Amino acid sequence: MELIATCAFGLEKLVHDEIKKLGLWTIKTEDGRIFFKGEELDLVRANLWLRCADRVQIKIGEFTATTFEELFNQVNALDWGKYIGTNDAFPIAATSVKSILHSEPAIQSIVKKAIVKKLQQKNNLEVFPENSGAVFQIIVKSNKDQFVISIDSSGESLHKRGYRKHTNVAPIKETLAAALVKLSDWKPGRTLIDAFCGSGTIGIEAALIAHNMAPGLNRSFAFEKWPWMNTEKIAEAKEEARKAAKPEEECRIYCSDIDAKMITVAQENAKNAGFEKIHFEQNDFNTYDFNTLENCTFISNPPYGERLEEKSHVEEMMRKFGKKFSQTKNCSLFFITSHENLQQLFERDADKNRKLFNGNIRCYLFSYFSK
């Protein structure tokens, strides 16, 4: 089958490489989507192991449509009975960009009617109760009249690992936190410091990577309730993931935050993830003795200060941090922020600058290395 891994803009290369690492054949990469080949077992493995992807979908069809009649006929021609049973739920979600068929509610309605008609013909039924407990979320993406129809196999977004029960006001998604770790120069054995740790997501994702733990191992997926999925293959993939873990791997991760309540939250999240040895401390970064820090990687999602009254405070904080970091030896720094002027605040050009999105906020990952 043909599968699709979706992700935030800017993370396509990371997800592509994760798919290749699973031994799967990639077909093409588009903005926010990687198309690849796989079987049922690969579908399960992708959901378990992809750290930076949002969802794994089964591609059902791809075609051009400029009228609702064309859309109905193209959708109706697809083999829906191969996937959806007479009692299964199949809600529709549609997005349309620069297409003649621009009304998303109308697209959803036509697609639903086309699928119902096909299932009625196949099963000789008039009514579908959709009460089996299995959910086949149909995703319809239209871009310049080109439609891609898929079924979401993940259920909740893959960033919901299951360990984060509480968060701060503006938490970073687990998938983006994992991406920051992968985009940094940090490796297990090197000290990692997050001086603005919030609910501890960056440190926990680094620990998952260091211990080679599948990020999806402790959560459920939509495909687990699909009647035609092989339960033995699901169990096989999960057992493979458990055996692949390296709990003995050395891991030096230090996380701090000025808010004592968030440290309590972070500790609880780390405990839920199985990492009680991550060092969390209520602390202001100004208390660090940066002169003594050597061979460390800083990775942080510092406060953005989106509100006007907060902006000057955050900018002053960044100025101080830039001066402090310059005192370190053989250390690197990876900051994701919405502040385009971070380089001016640091009074130093970043060695690398990468555009990413934290939710709907356009951000920049500024990378600094020791001079």
N, C-alpha and C positions, 0 to 999 in steps of 0.2 A: 504494500500500500504506500501511497505518497503521504507524507506527514509534513506539518508546518509547525515550526517553533516561533512564537511571537516574542518580541522583546521591546524594551524602550529604545528610542532612537539613540544611536551612538554605541550600542552594545552588540551590534550584529556580528562583528568579527569575533568577539568573545564567545558568543553562542555557537557560531559556526565551528570554532575550534573545539568546543565542548562536544558537539555532535560528532566531529571527526575522531575525537578521543574515544568515543563509544564504539568506534569501528564502523560507523554508518556512512553511507554515500550521500553527499550533499548535491542537490540539483542546481539551485540558484539562490542568490541572496538579494533581497529587496529591502527598502526602508522598513525596519521593524519586523521583518519576516525572513526566515530561512526555510527553504523547502528541501526535504530530504527523503530518502527511501528507507523503509523499515517494515518489519512484520509485527505481530502482536507483542512478542517479547521485547522488541525494540521500543514499542510504544510505552511499555511499562518502565523500561530502563531510562528512557528519556525523561519521563515524569519524575523518576526517583533522583536522577543525577544532574540534570541541568540546573546549574546554580544561578545563572543570569537571565534565564528565559522566564516569560510570564505565563505562557500556556503552551500545551502541545495539542495540535488539532489534526484530524484526519481530513485530507482534502478529498471532497466528493466530486467536484467538477469545476471547470473554468471555461468561460465563454464570453462572447460579446452580445449585449442586448441594448437596444435603443428604444424599444417599445415594451409595454407591459405584457403584450401578447407573446413577444419573443421571450421575455423573462419567464412567463408561465410555462411555455412549451419546453424551454431548455431545462428548467428545474424538474418538470414533470417527467422528462426523459431519463433522469438519473435513477439509479437502482437503489431507492430508499428502503425497499423491503429487505435488503441485505443487512441493514443495520437496525432499523426501527421495528419493534414488534407492535402488535395491536393494542397493547395496554401501556406502552411507553410514552413518556412526555417528550415533546420536541418543541420547546419555545424557540422563537426566532429573534435574532438581534442583527440589525443591519446598519451599515454606514455607507455613505455615498459621497464621493469627492469628484468634482468636475465631471459629473456624468449627466446625460440628458434625463435619466430617471433619478431625480434628486430627492424626491420625497421618501424619507426613510420609513415612516409608518406605512406608506403605500407599498413599498418594496416588501416589507415584512408580511403584509396581508396577502400579497400575490404569492409569495414563496410558500406561506402556510397553506393556502388553497391548493397550490400545485402538488405539494407533498401529500396532503390529505387525499386528493384525487387519485394519486398514484397508489397509495396504500389501500384505498377503497377498491380499486380495480384488482389489486393483487389478492386481497383477503376477502373480497365480496362482503364487505361490511359498510354500514352507513355511519356508525358512531364509534369514536375512539375515546375511551374513558381516561386515558393517560394517568392511570393510578397504580402502575406496577412498582413505582419507586425508582425505576431507571430513568435518567434524564439525558436526552441527547440534545444539547444546546446547539442549535444551528447558527453558524456565523456567516453572514453575507457581507462581503466587502466589494464595493464597486469603486473603481478608479478609472476615470476617462472611458466609461462605458464597458470596461472589462470587469467581469464578475468572477470572484472566487468564492465557492461555496464549501464550507467545511463544518465538521462536528468537533466541538471542544471535548477533549478527553480528561481534562484536568479537574474541572469543577471549580473550586476556589482557586484564585490565582496562585501560581507556584511560589510567590514571595511569602505566602502564609505557611511557614514551616511547621508551626504548631507550638513553638517554644515561647513566643512573645505574647504573654497574657496581658501585659500592661505596657504603655508607651508614654513618651512625652508628647507635647503639643504638636510638634511637627517631626514625626519620626522618619528616618530614612528607610526605604523599603529594603528588605533582606536581600533581594536580587541586586539592587544597586550597591549595597554594602559589600556583597561578594565581588561585584565588578571592581570596586575601588581596590580591594585587596589584590585581585588579579592584575590590575593595571599598575600596581606599585611594584617596587623592587623587593618587597618582603618575601622571605622564605622561612619556613620553620627552622628554628635554631637562632634566628636573628630576632632581637627584641623589637616588639611592636608597641607603640604608645598611641593611645587615643586620649587626648587631653580635653575633649568635649564629648564624652561618650554617651550622654543621654541615657537611653534604655539599653545600651551595651551592644547594639546590633553589629557594629563593625568588628569588635573583638570576638563576638560569638561566631560570626561568619568566618573569621580568620581561623578560629579553632576548628571549625568543621572542615576547612580546607586542609589544615595541618594534620588532622587525624584521618583524612580521607573518608569522612563520613558522608553518606548520601544525604543531601538536604531534605529530601522528601520522604525519608524512611519512616518518620513518626507522624504521618498525616494520612488522610484518606483522599481518594480521587473518584471522579465521576465514573470512570471506566470499571471500577470495582463492582458496580451494580448492573453492568451491562450483561444480559443473559448469555450472549455468545462469546464473551471473553473467557479464556481458559484459566480457571482459578489456579491450576497447577503451575502455569507459566508465571502468574503473578507472584505466587509463593516462591518460585525459583528465583525470580529477579530480586525479591526482598532478601532472601537468604544469601545470595551473591553479595548484596550490598553490606549485609551484616559482617560477612567474612572478610570483606575488603577493608574494613575499618582498622586503623592503627592506633589503638588507645594509648600505647606506650610512647608515642612520638613526643619528643621534648617540645614544649610550647611556652615561650616567654611573652605573655601579653599583659600589658599594664594599662588600665583604663581609669580615668578620673573625670569628675564633673564637679562644678561648684555647688550643685544642688544635691543635698544629702538624700532627699526623697528619691531622686532619680538613681542614685547609687543603690538604694534598696531595691528598686525596680529592676535594675540591671543585674544585680546578684540573683534575684529570683528567676529572671529570664535565662541566665547562664545555667542555673541549677536545673531548670526544665530541659535545657539542651544537653545536660550531662557534663557541664564544664564548671565544676566548683573551684577549680584551681586557677581560673582567670583572676588576676589581682585587680579588684575594684577599690577605689579610694575617693572619699569626698575631699576635693582639693581644688585650688585655683592654680592655673598654670604658672602664675607669677611666683609661686613658692618653689617651683622646680629649680634645681641648680643645674642650669643648662651647660655650664662649663665642664661638668663631670659626665655628660651624656656622650657616649661614643658607640658607633656601629648600631644605631637605632633607626627604625623607620616610623615616622609619624604619619598616621592616616586619620583624618578627622572630617566631620561634617559640622563645622562651627556654626553658631547662630548667624542667621542672615540679616536680621534687623530690618525686615521688610517695612515695618511702620516707621514713619519719619522720626518719631521721638527716640527710636532705638538705634537708628542708623549711625549717628555720631558716636554712640557708645561702642558699637561693634567695630567701627573703623578705627577707633583708638585702641581697642583690644587687639586688632590685627597688626597695627603698627608695633605694639609692644611684643607681640609674638614673633614678628619678623626679626626684630632686634635680638630677641632671646635665641631664636634658632641659629642665628649667625655665630653664636658662641659654641655650638656643638662641634664634634669631630666625627667625620665620616658618617654623618647622618643624612637621611633623606626625608622629604616632607611632601605629603599629598593632601591637598585641601580641596574639597568641593564646596563651592560657594556661588551665590548669585551675583556677587560683587565683581564687576568687570575690572575695577580699579585696584584689585588686590596687589598687583605688581607695583603700583605706585605707592601703596601703603607699606609694602615690604622694602621699597626703594631698591628693588632688584628684579630684573626680568626673569620670568619662570624659564626653566630649562625645557619644559613641555607645557602645552596648554591644549586641553581637549574639551570640546563642547559636549555636555551631557544634559539629561533632563531628570530632575528630582520631582517626580509627579509631573505637574504641568509647569513647573518653574524651570526656565532655562538656566543652566548652571555651567560652571567651568571647573575642570579639574586641573588645578595648577600644581605642577611637579617641580620640586627643587632638590638639587643634589649638592653635596658638600663641594666647596671650591677646592 
